[in-house]
Amino acid sequence: MKLHISWFFQVGIFITALAILISRRPDALLNAQFWAEDGKYWYAEAYNLGIMHSLVLPKSGYFQTISRLSGTLVQIFPLLWAPFIFNLIAIVIKIAPVNLIASARFSQFIPNLQTRLFLALLYLALPNSYEIHANITNVQWYLALLACMVVLATPSRLLVWQTFDIGVILLSALSGPFALLLAPIAAVVWWLRRSKWSWLLLLGLIVGAVVQGIVILLTGYPNRFHTPLGATPGLFAKILATQVFLGALLGQKGSKLVSSISFGHSIIAIFLTVAGIALFVYCLLKAPLELRLFSVFAAGVFGVSLLSPVVSETIPQWWILWRPGTGVRYWFIPMLAFVTILVWLLGAKRPPLLRLTAKIALVTMLAGIIVDWRYPAFADLDFKNYSRQFVEAPIGTKVTIPINPPGWSMELIKH
């Protein structure tokens, strides 16, 4: 009976999360269109080059297997359905962390179910996350989060969870460079738990890290921009304060308003940076192991993102990286770690001043959630008409289809 109740509960959680995400941008499913690399590379290369050839092609210097597999899967469906299936896959993967944290596997880390559900709600409502919503190109960031959660979660003896864990670890390890950061985290977990399952997860991450590391070394990031970083301590403070702390609390629109203050913005940035780092250090000293390791992983993601960002072909990267709305994918995991720390600080055992700080911050976050809740709809580029033209085109015809964001296009050679 408990098993049935558990699965009914998980289905209810999934449906609720799906409704929440659809409400943030209904056109992702109701008027689905390709987004950038989704059409230009993942779909077009699978169609034009063939499934097997496209699956082994690295992009941006590493393998992006989840994107390639999605491009392969949709080939069995009509072109008209492809964007919908892409977006649906991305949304399902985004929901997966919610089901995992709502399960008993996180009860040892966060015993209170209501607290876990509250954190899951903040995750679904996270401001400053428009860029990575409902597209396959950026789903690797959600996979990285999910892989970290799998490593930290209490192992399950159920075959369905074990299959889920192995699938997530391998898919994430081969869908971005995150295994290079996550493998040391998994090594710490294995060292402390000394379980065969932790060793198996670590082994999967090591294999992925080696494969991705070799590809990165061999390709030398051929498709990445080589503009200078333009790094300075002042810009570091602006990036951390504006994109992570203000982005999580006030959203993209709210942080843009604060950053428009010409006088005093640098002082605000420095204050927020010092305060945020102080909370991070306190977390490293006092928090449960799982939260400390997640925070370290998030800090690693933030650091690597600053070392190798891709936001401008002409301007030094950090010069524009601090501007709200820029490089949103880089801040997702650090923002989520910051919010998780705030929720942990609400605990009764935390010092009263820190509890008050966390309460004020999370109440402030409500403003960011409200102003950033509804994501802008994609420009309607009449994809249905272009897909019909492609179906009717003679064999051998090159068909160019405009896709979002406006200015992008995909080319298909009819066969």
Summary of the structure (lengths in Angstrom):
residues: 415
radius of gyration: 21.5
end to end distance: 53.0
largest distance: 71.5
contacts: 1387
relative contact order: 0.13
helix: 70%
strand: 4%
